Amino acid sequence: MVRNSPILGVICAGFERQKSGKENAPALIGIGLLLSVPLALGIAVAQALAEDIGSGYEFDPGQEFAELYIGVDGEETLTRGVYAGLPNPNYNRLTFLFAHREEDPLTNHFHGIGTYSYSGPFSSPTINPTNTNNRIPETYTGLPPLKLVPGEGIYQGRLITIPSGEEYSNLRMKPVATINKSSDIGEQTLFNSSLGRWKGSLGDAEIALQLVAITEGLNIANPLGVDILKNVGDTYTIGRGDDFSFLPTFWLGAGAKPGKYSATFKLLDVGTTEGGTAFQESGTFNLDFEKVPEPSTVLGLGLLGLMAVMRSLAQKAS
């Protein structure tokens, strides 16, 4: 793909014409190699991205598989870690969870995303309304933010999130209790993981997302394509009890600047039956997205840099 690049042809041709100046030949050859290698890599990356996100996709709004779950923390006392033995600051709180389904299904487990946590000395710890593992994709994995791809239908002309099959890309949210419908050993292991810490019922809780912060330009739509959570502090009910499914779409205008975009949320119980007690709110968690530069932008920057260097060499030669 890169071997036939017209940009590399321009580089080679330009230096071929400079060979008549013998005293400049070694320097020119060295600069040519210096320029061509990173430029070729940039072209390859841009072309790969274009093929990856620009060749169409199958978007199945009815997809039932989920990675993101909503549970309530049933562990009263911390049983491991530096603060083992202390009351769990996340106890009885709604919790945003990521399901890790492993090659060995008997090791399936959840990670709490943005749970209430401790910091400081064991004797007098500080309670924090989040933890260090509070981002999707999870920071420790080293994975980049989720890609935003060209939309279709009502999202024509926008860049959107889709469940692409890549880890963390499926943003469908479901209660933990929905996992218990399956008799699969891996799903049962997941449901009962951490000594059953996350399998408590949500009862009649009415679960809402509250927007805590958002990068300017990033938008959120419900499954019908209606924009929601337009302002910090807004809440949107995503379901009630132990059997619901909610798939948001995050989107940017096609003209948005390349870079990272993030939204920060917490979960609220906004409705309980008469006489009931609401679950406490969750800690804050973040979803990270990225608009990558268009391939034409990458190539354009490479050309501009090349032209500047060639102009400088020509001036020195004269």
VEXVO-409513 format. One line per 10 residues: their letters; for each residue x, y negated, z negated of C-alpha. Coordinates in pm, 1 decimal, m for minus. Each point is the difference from the previous one (the first is absolute). Example, Ala and Ser with C-alpha at 12.3 -4.5 7.8 and 13.67 -1.06 7.14 Angstrom:
2
AS	1230.0:450.0:m780.0  137.0:m344.0:66.0
END
This chain:
318
MVRNSPILGV	0.0:0.0:0.0  277.7:m240.8:m99.5  243.6:118.0:269.8  m215.4:m155.2:272.9  m55.6:m327.2:m183.0  16.0:m306.9:228.1  139.0:m199.5:m292.7  307.5:221.9:m18.4  37.1:m41.3:374.7  13.3:m376.4:m43.7
ICAGFERQKS	270.1:37.1:m265.8  214.5:225.8:217.7  m40.3:m217.2:307.8  88.6:m313.9:m192.4  324.8:144.8:m130.1  90.2:147.9:336.9  m4.7:m351.5:145.7  229.5:m122.3:m276.9  274.0:256.8:76.0  182.7:m241.3:230.1
GKENAPALIG	111.4:m187.1:m311.5  244.1:269.9:m112.3  95.5:m174.0:m319.3  m364.3:11.4:m117.1  m71.5:360.9:100.5  78.4:176.4:m330.9  m200.2:m251.7:m199.9  m289.4:18.3:241.9  m8.4:378.6:m8.6  2.8:m1.7:m379.3
IGLLLSVPLA	m278.9:m255.7:m18.6  m193.4:198.5:258.6  11.3:308.1:m217.7  m85.0:m204.1:m308.2  m307.7:m143.0:170.1  m116.7:304.6:189.2  m14.0:246.0:m289.1  m232.1:m195.9:m233.2  m203.5:m125.4:295.8  m45.0:353.2:130.3
LGIAVAQALA	m108.2:113.4:m344.3  m243.6:m291.0:m22.1  m148.6:91.7:337.0  m34.0:364.2:m100.5  m175.8:m92.1:m324.5  m233.5:m241.3:175.1  m86.6:254.3:269.0  m59.0:272.1:m259.0  m230.1:m228.7:m194.7  m187.1:m91.7:315.2
EDIGSGYEFD	m50.5:366.0:87.0  m97.8:82.6:m356.4  m262.3:m269.9:m54.3  m97.6:m100.9:349.6  m98.2:326.7:162.7  m346.0:24.5:m154.3  m123.4:194.7:m298.2  m286.6:212.0:m121.7  m185.4:m179.2:m276.1  m242.9:219.9:m188.1
PGQEFAELYI	m207.0:m209.2:m245.4  m154.7:321.4:m131.3  332.3:146.0:m104.4  m50.2:150.2:m346.2  356.8:80.0:m98.5  129.3:m248.6:m257.3  329.2:m92.8:m160.6  m129.0:m278.9:m223.9  m220.0:86.2:m295.5  m172.2:m177.7:m285.3
GVDGEETLTR	m0.4:161.1:m340.7  m11.6:m83.8:m368.0  297.3:67.0:m225.8  m87.5:262.9:m260.3  335.8:14.7:m179.0  m33.4:m169.0:m341.2  363.7:38.8:m106.1  301.7:m6.1:229.7  159.7:344.1:14.0  323.3:m70.7:185.3
GVYAGLPNPN	248.1:m272.2:84.0  162.7:m265.5:m216.8  m328.5:m87.7:m171.7  m123.1:354.3:m67.2  m208.1:7.0:m317.2  m137.3:m353.6:38.2  m364.1:m72.6:89.5  m45.2:m0.9:376.9  m63.5:m363.1:109.4  m177.5:133.5:310.6
YNRLTFLFAH	m240.9:224.4:m193.0  m364.0:m19.4:114.2  95.2:m237.1:279.1  m94.9:37.7:362.2  312.5:103.7:187.7  107.8:m14.7:362.3  167.1:329.7:91.3  201.4:139.7:288.1  m33.4:374.2:63.7  324.2:182.8:70.9
REEDPLTNHF	m78.8:325.5:179.9  326.9:193.3:9.8  130.9:290.1:208.7  m50.0:211.1:m310.6  m368.0:m68.6:m77.2  51.4:105.0:m361.1  202.3:m318.6:m52.3  m266.7:m239.7:131.0  m40.0:m304.5:m224.0  m104.4:m363.8:m23.1
HGIGTYSYSG	204.1:m314.6:m46.2  m168.0:m286.4:m182.1  41.5:m319.2:203.4  20.1:m313.8:m213.4  m102.6:157.8:m331.1  19.1:m196.2:m325.1  342.7:67.4:m149.0  247.8:m86.7:m273.1  329.5:m184.9:12.8  244.3:m102.5:m269.8
PFSSPTINPT	104.5:178.5:m319.3  m189.2:306.0:m121.0  m64.5:m162.9:m336.9  m172.8:m306.6:146.5  m77.5:56.0:369.1  m172.6:m245.7:231.6  m308.8:114.7:191.4  11.4:m86.9:371.1  m304.8:m6.5:232.3  187.8:201.5:264.0
NTNNRIPETY	303.8:225.5:31.5  309.3:18.5:218.2  m169.8:247.6:236.1  m270.0:m239.1:117.9  27.8:m6.7:379.3  m131.3:197.5:298.3  216.9:130.3:160.6  169.7:90.6:m327.2  326.8:m191.6:m28.5  212.6:296.9:m107.7
TGLPPLKLVP	m61.3:174.1:334.8  183.7:m271.0:193.4  m277.2:2.6:261.6  m78.5:m323.9:186.3  m334.1:m180.8:m37.7  m296.3:146.4:187.7  m13.1:m83.5:370.4  m274.8:m216.7:142.7  m96.5:115.3:349.7  m208.3:m148.5:284.7
GEGIYQGRLI	m369.1:47.7:m71.2  m286.2:112.2:220.7  m372.0:m73.9:13.7  m98.1:m255.6:m263.0  370.2:m35.4:m83.2  105.6:m79.9:356.7  268.6:m268.6:m4.9  96.8:72.5:m360.7  264.6:208.9:m171.1  m148.9:250.2:m242.8
TIPSGEEYSN	71.0:285.4:m238.7  m88.3:352.1:112.6  40.3:348.5:m152.0  283.7:96.4:234.3  105.9:321.0:m171.4  306.4:m164.6:m153.6  24.4:21.7:m377.6  m187.4:m281.7:m177.2  m175.3:m114.0:320.8  m341.6:138.6:m96.6
LRMKPVATIN	m155.3:m269.5:m220.3  m323.2:188.9:m70.1  m81.6:m16.4:m372.7  m197.4:270.8:m183.2  m66.2:102.7:m360.5  223.0:273.8:m140.8  m312.5:210.0:m64.3  m49.1:52.7:374.8  308.5:223.5:1.0  m176.3:246.7:m229.0
KSSDIGEQTL	m239.7:89.2:282.5  278.6:203.2:157.7  95.7:349.1:m116.7  340.7:m28.9:168.2  274.8:77.4:m250.0  198.7:m308.1:98.5  m298.9:m229.6:m47.7  m83.5:159.9:m333.3  362.4:m45.2:m107.7  m22.9:m366.6:95.2
FNSSLGRWKG	m332.0:m46.2:m180.7  132.2:155.8:m322.1  352.3:m145.9:18.9  163.3:m174.5:m297.0  m202.8:221.6:m236.9  m325.0:m133.5:141.6  91.0:m362.8:m67.5  m185.3:m136.1:304.7  m298.4:231.6:36.7  m244.3:m177.8:m229.9
SLGDAEIALQ	m332.5:m102.5:153.7  m67.8:m358.3:105.7  m360.0:55.1:m108.1  m223.0:m281.2:126.3  284.5:m248.6:25.1  m32.6:m245.9:286.3  349.1:m42.6:139.4  112.7:m326.9:154.5  323.3:m131.9:145.5  106.3:m344.1:m116.3
LVAITEGLNI	243.2:m200.2:211.1  286.8:m133.2:m212.9  230.9:m135.7:271.8  38.9:18.2:378.1  243.2:m120.8:265.3  m144.6:m277.1:214.6  m127.1:138.4:330.1  m79.2:349.2:m129.0  m369.3:93.1:5.2  m207.6:288.0:m139.9
ANPLGVDILK	m312.4:155.0:153.0  m245.9:260.4:m124.8  m83.6:315.3:203.0  m252.7:m200.0:206.1  265.2:m252.0:100.1  m138.7:m278.1:m221.1  268.2:m211.9:m165.4  9.3:29.4:m380.0  213.6:m127.9:m288.4  71.3:m327.7:175.8
NVGDTYTIGR	121.8:m184.5:m308.4  209.9:86.5:m303.2  m233.5:105.0:m281.2  m266.8:142.2:233.2  m134.6:348.2:m79.2  m154.5:259.2:229.3  m179.8:314.0:m117.3  134.2:308.8:176.1  m213.6:271.1:m160.7  m169.2:146.0:m305.0
GDDFSFLPTF	67.4:312.2:m201.9  194.0:306.9:107.3  m95.3:32.3:365.8  77.8:m286.2:234.8  245.0:m84.6:275.0  130.1:m341.8:101.9  232.0:m74.4:292.6  106.7:m365.4:31.2  171.3:m143.9:304.9  274.9:m256.6:m41.6
WLGAGAKPGK	57.3:m222.2:301.3  197.4:m290.2:142.7  m64.4:m226.1:293.3  215.0:99.5:297.2  185.1:m332.3:m26.4  106.0:52.7:m361.7  369.0:m36.7:m76.2  204.1:322.0:m24.5  89.0:103.9:m351.9  m133.2:154.8:m318.2
YSATFKLLDV	m355.3:m57.4:m122.8  m133.7:114.8:m337.2  m323.2:11.3:m197.2  m23.1:48.3:m376.2  m306.6:151.4:m169.1  m141.1:142.1:m318.5  m297.1:230.1:m55.9  m302.1:m107.0:m205.6  m303.5:180.1:m137.0  m268.8:m258.3:79.5
GTTEGGTAFQ	m312.6:197.2:m87.7  m96.1:255.0:m262.3  m323.4:162.2:m106.7  m187.8:m161.8:m287.4  185.3:59.3:m322.6  305.2:126.5:185.0  354.8:m122.4:m45.2  196.8:m119.9:297.9  342.4:142.3:71.2  279.8:m249.0:m48.1
ESGTFNLDFE	149.4:m161.0:309.5  300.4:152.7:172.3  345.3:m144.0:22.0  94.3:m193.2:313.1  124.8:176.6:312.2  120.0:m112.2:341.8  m50.5:114.8:358.1  278.6:m102.5:239.8  m27.8:m44.1:377.5  228.2:m115.7:277.8
KVPEPSTVLG	m35.7:m163.2:336.5  302.0:96.5:209.5  134.5:m230.4:273.2  m125.4:63.1:352.5  259.9:177.7:220.7  9.6:m306.7:226.8  100.1:m213.6:m300.0  289.3:231.3:m86.6  123.3:m2.0:359.9  m39.3:m376.2:25.5
LGLLGLMAVM	211.3:m59.3:m308.5  266.1:232.4:138.2  10.4:m190.0:329.2  25.0:m336.5:m173.1  291.0:121.0:m209.8  173.6:145.2:305.4  m43.2:m320.4:201.0  145.9:m208.6:m283.3  311.0:219.9:m21.0  50.0:4.1:378.0
RSLAQKAS	m31.3:m379.2:13.5  260.7:m36.6:m274.1  240.5:235.0:181.4  m45.1:m184.9:327.4  83.6:m331.8:m166.0  314.9:144.9:m157.5  111.5:153.6:330.6  m30.9:m336.3:175.6
END
